[in-house]
């Protein structure tokens, strides 16, 4: 099994340039553990292998530089698209969490609902950049059978002053979500999943390369109409 954690490859200047793309990362750590085996495992293994090949063949790395060459970066979206297609129709891992507001939630609470699951962290520029579009999506479906959950890797203490009190991100925020991220086995932030009422992935994407509202709204409309 493989654990998807991330090595930031861009300098600060390049991170600013990629603000509307994704937190640019490569998978390098092997799975130890406790993360449960899921239907995502074969897709995760293929994703890991593809990224490792890109990383090892990257000309900038061979020169001792700590970022990917432009030619390697151009191939990354293809890798992510293949991963997203691979996990489509797969069941998500069982969930059990508590939000910043103190609300507990587990797997039975989620069944029968459409889920929009967003993995992010506070200092991730593209994560922050997509929040207005995700908030618009939340407001569009507020009060309907759709749950919007933001799994943050940050601690509760780090998030409360900014995100709980100011309403900057309207999703139900779950702090300290590193272990949950391990179960979902993705390779970059932000990553978003749309999950149907039976707990199966309908759509997933990594990075902020398109408007999340325009991507997600027609899918959610379709899922709600099939009830």
Secondary structure as UniProt FT lines:
FT   STRAND          6..8
FT   HELIX           12..17
FT   TURN            18..20
FT   STRAND          25..27
FT   TURN            39..40
FT   HELIX           41..57
FT   HELIX           59..62
FT   TURN            63..64
FT   HELIX           70..87
FT   TURN            88..89
FT   STRAND          96..98
FT   TURN            100..101
FT   STRAND          104..106
FT   HELIX           107..110
FT   TURN            111..112
FT   STRAND          114..120
FT   TURN            122..123
FT   HELIX           125..129
FT   HELIX           131..141
FT   TURN            142..143
FT   STRAND          146..152
FT   HELIX           156..159
FT   HELIX           160..164
FT   STRAND          172..174
FT   HELIX           178..184
FT   STRAND          191..195
FT   TURN            197..198
FT   STRAND          200..206
FT   HELIX           212..225
//
